[in-house]
Amino acid sequence: MTVQTPINEPLLLRADRDGVAWLTLNRPQARNALSVGLMAALDDALAALADDPSVRVVVIAGAGPAFCAGHDLRELRANPGAEAYAALFAQCSALMLRIVRLPKPVIARVHGVATAAGCQLVASCDLAVAADTARFATPGVNIGLFCSTPMVALSRAVGRKPAMEMLLTGELIDAARAREIGLVNRVVPEAGLDGAVAELAGRIAAKSPLTLAIGKEAFYRQAEMELAAAYRYASEVMTRNMLTRDAGEGIDAFLAKRAPSWTGT
């Protein structure tokens, strides 16, 4: 059953620590189902973070017993029609693209279940750390609604056969299997989840923010290219990267055996 977040509670929470912005989906009674309002709140927060120099890494988490149970099915059924459905799925797709195109690494902190569009959210993030009790599924096939938009992110994060098995069966997989197929990077005891995410985010936040932005954009762009074109593009990126102040500083610091001082330029 889907229950709305109390009216005085924000749909999304934000906490900043040591260069890391923690965004928490805050519809716990609804297993953080992606309502129109929650997707808008998350998209707005990510847009603001893109140009926030105080933040170098973003973490997406979920409040309550689950990470994210996918789209809000009650909201879907309450607003029928092709126009409403198309607008909803376009909004969700734009949100996932926002994550991929954000010039800062995004880490999913996963506990409980991540299903349908919630699994899509995990697959869209650059990295994912899961509690050992977490479970994942694309169960739309079980209710006559194939997880076609989650399929886009899932099929780019894992191999085709594991992706097809998840999509065709709709069955839950555990965290260990999710790591085995590449949907998540790390699996840790639930009690240590926050610490593991903070440690990973902190290590990344210590790098040059400009270098991270250059590298993230290049990673996704080259992945869609033919091999020779990918090498040409990557060579151009490395040339531009070498001309930055941070690259010069990083190399000089390495040669001098000292810690680099990043300026993001």
C-alpha positions in Angstrom: 0.0 0.0 0.0 1.3 3.4 -0.9 1.1 6.1 1.7 2.0 9.7 1.2 4.8 11.3 3.2 3.3 13.5 5.9 2.7 17.0 4.5 5.2 18.6 6.8 8.0 16.1 5.8 10.1 16.9 2.7 10.2 14.3 0.0 14.0 14.5 -0.2 16.5 15.1 2.6 20.0 16.5 2.1 23.0 16.5 4.4 26.5 17.6 3.5 29.6 16.2 5.1 33.3 16.6 4.0 32.5 17.4 0.4 29.9 14.7 0.1 26.1 15.5 -0.4 23.9 12.7 1.0 20.4 12.8 -0.7 17.8 10.6 1.0 14.6 9.6 -0.6 12.0 10.3 2.1 8.8 8.4 1.4 9.5 5.6 3.9 5.8 4.5 4.2 5.8 4.0 0.4 9.2 2.2 0.2 10.4 5.5 -1.4 8.4 4.9 -4.5 9.3 7.4 -7.2 6.3 9.7 -7.3 6.2 12.6 -9.6 7.0 14.9 -6.7 9.9 12.8 -5.4 11.4 12.6 -8.9 11.1 16.3 -9.3 12.7 16.9 -5.9 15.6 14.6 -6.7 16.1 16.1 -10.1 16.1 19.7 -8.7 18.6 18.7 -6.0 21.0 17.1 -8.6 20.7 20.2 -10.8 21.7 22.4 -7.9 24.6 20.1 -7.0 26.1 20.2 -10.5 27.4 23.8 -9.9 28.1 23.5 -6.1 31.8 23.7 -5.6 31.6 22.6 -2.0 30.3 19.1 -3.1 32.5 16.6 -4.9 30.6 13.4 -4.5 26.8 12.6 -4.2 25.3 9.7 -2.3 21.6 8.6 -3.0 20.0 6.7 -0.1 16.5 5.8 1.0 14.8 6.4 4.4 12.9 3.6 6.2 12.9 -0.1 5.4 13.8 0.1 1.6 15.9 1.9 -0.9 13.3 2.3 -3.6 10.4 0.2 -4.7 10.1 1.7 -8.2 7.3 3.8 -9.6 4.3 4.7 -7.4 1.7 2.3 -8.9 -1.2 4.0 -7.2 -0.2 7.3 -8.7 0.1 5.7 -12.1 -3.4 4.2 -11.9 -4.9 7.4 -10.5 -3.7 9.3 -13.6 -4.5 7.1 -16.6 -4.0 7.9 -20.3 -1.2 8.0 -22.8 -0.3 11.6 -22.2 0.1 11.1 -18.4 2.1 7.9 -18.8 4.4 9.4 -21.4 5.1 12.4 -19.2 5.9 10.2 -16.2 8.3 7.9 -18.1 9.9 10.9 -19.8 10.4 12.5 -16.4 12.0 9.4 -15.0 14.3 9.0 -18.0 15.4 12.6 -17.7 16.2 12.0 -14.0 18.4 9.0 -14.8 20.2 11.0 -17.5 20.7 13.7 -15.0 22.6 11.2 -12.8 24.7 10.0 -15.6 25.5 13.5 -16.9 26.1 15.0 -13.5 29.8 16.2 -13.4 30.3 14.5 -10.0 30.3 10.8 -9.1 27.1 9.5 -7.7 27.0 6.5 -5.3 23.9 4.5 -4.5 23.6 3.4 -0.8 21.3 0.4 -1.0 19.4 -1.4 1.7 16.2 -3.3 1.7 14.8 -3.7 -1.8 15.6 -1.8 -5.0 13.0 -2.9 -7.5 11.8 -1.8 -11.0 12.7 1.9 -11.3 14.5 1.6 -8.0 16.8 -1.0 -9.5 17.1 1.4 -12.5 18.2 4.1 -10.1 20.9 1.9 -8.7 22.1 0.9 -12.2 22.1 4.6 -13.3 24.4 5.6 -10.4 28.2 5.5 -11.1 28.8 3.2 -8.1 26.7 1.2 -5.7 27.4 -0.1 -2.2 24.8 -2.6 -0.8 24.0 -4.1 2.5 24.3 -7.8 2.5 20.5 -8.0 3.2 19.6 -5.9 0.1 17.6 -7.4 -2.8 17.1 -6.3 -6.4 14.5 -7.1 -9.1 12.8 -5.8 -12.2 9.5 -7.4 -11.5 7.2 -5.5 -13.9 6.7 -8.7 -16.0 4.8 -10.1 -13.0 2.1 -7.5 -13.3 2.0 -7.2 -17.1 4.2 -4.2 -17.3 7.6 -5.1 -18.7 10.4 -3.0 -17.1 11.4 -1.4 -20.4 12.9 1.9 -19.0 14.7 0.1 -16.1 16.1 -2.2 -18.8 18.0 0.7 -20.4 20.1 1.3 -17.3 20.3 -2.4 -16.3 21.5 -3.6 -19.6 24.3 -1.1 -19.6 25.4 -2.0 -16.1 25.4 -5.8 -16.3 25.8 -8.4 -19.0 23.0 -9.1 -21.4 22.1 -12.6 -20.1 21.9 -11.6 -16.4 19.9 -8.6 -17.4 17.5 -10.6 -19.5 17.1 -13.2 -16.7 16.1 -10.4 -14.3 13.7 -8.8 -16.8 12.1 -12.0 -18.0 11.6 -13.7 -14.6 11.0 -10.7 -12.4 12.6 -12.6 -9.5 14.5 -11.0 -6.7 18.3 -11.5 -6.5 20.3 -11.1 -3.4 23.2 -8.6 -2.9 25.8 -11.3 -3.5 24.4 -12.1 -6.9 24.0 -8.3 -7.7 27.7 -7.9 -7.0 28.5 -11.0 -9.1 26.8 -9.6 -12.2 28.2 -6.1 -11.7 25.0 -4.3 -10.5 26.8 -3.2 -7.3 30.4 -2.7 -6.5 30.5 -3.7 -2.8 28.4 -5.7 -0.4 28.9 -5.0 3.3 27.2 -5.9 6.6 24.1 -3.8 7.0 25.5 -2.2 10.2 28.5 -1.0 8.4 26.8 0.3 5.3 27.0 4.1 6.1 30.7 3.7 7.1 31.5 1.8 3.9 29.7 4.4 1.7 31.4 7.3 3.6 34.8 5.7 3.2 34.4 5.2 -0.6 32.9 8.7 -1.1 35.7 10.3 0.9 38.4 8.6 -1.1 36.9 9.9 -4.3 36.2 13.4 -2.9 39.9 13.7 -2.2 40.6 13.7 -6.0 40.7 16.7 -8.3 37.0 17.7 -9.0 37.9 18.8 -12.5 39.6 15.5 -13.2 36.6 13.6 -11.9 34.2 15.6 -14.1 36.4 15.0 -17.2 36.7 11.3 -16.5 33.1 10.6 -15.8 31.9 12.4 -19.0 34.5 10.6 -21.0 33.7 7.2 -19.5 30.0 7.3 -20.7 30.7 8.9 -24.0 33.4 6.4 -25.1 31.3 3.5 -24.0 28.8 4.2 -26.8 31.5 4.5 -29.5 33.1 2.1 -31.9 36.6 1.1 -30.7 38.8 3.3 -33.0 36.5 6.3 -32.4 36.7 5.7 -28.7 40.5 5.8 -28.8 40.5 9.0 -30.8 38.0 10.6 -28.4 39.9 9.5 -25.3 43.2 10.8 -26.7 41.6 14.2 -27.2 40.3 14.1 -23.7 43.7 13.2 -22.2 45.3 16.0 -24.2 42.8 18.5 -22.8 43.2 17.0 -19.3 47.0 17.3 -19.5 46.6 21.1 -20.1 44.8 21.7 -16.9 46.4 23.1 -13.8 45.4 20.1 -11.7 47.1 17.6 -14.0 50.3 19.6 -13.8 50.0 19.9 -10.1 49.3 16.2 -9.7 52.3 15.1 -11.7 54.6 17.6 -10.0 53.4 16.5 -6.6 53.9 12.8 -7.5 57.4 13.5 -8.7 58.2 15.5 -5.6 56.6 12.9 -3.3 54.2 15.4 -1.7 50.4 15.7 -1.5 48.8 17.6 -4.4 46.8 20.8 -3.9 43.7 20.7 -6.1 42.1 23.9 -7.4 39.6 22.4 -9.8 41.2 24.2 -12.8 
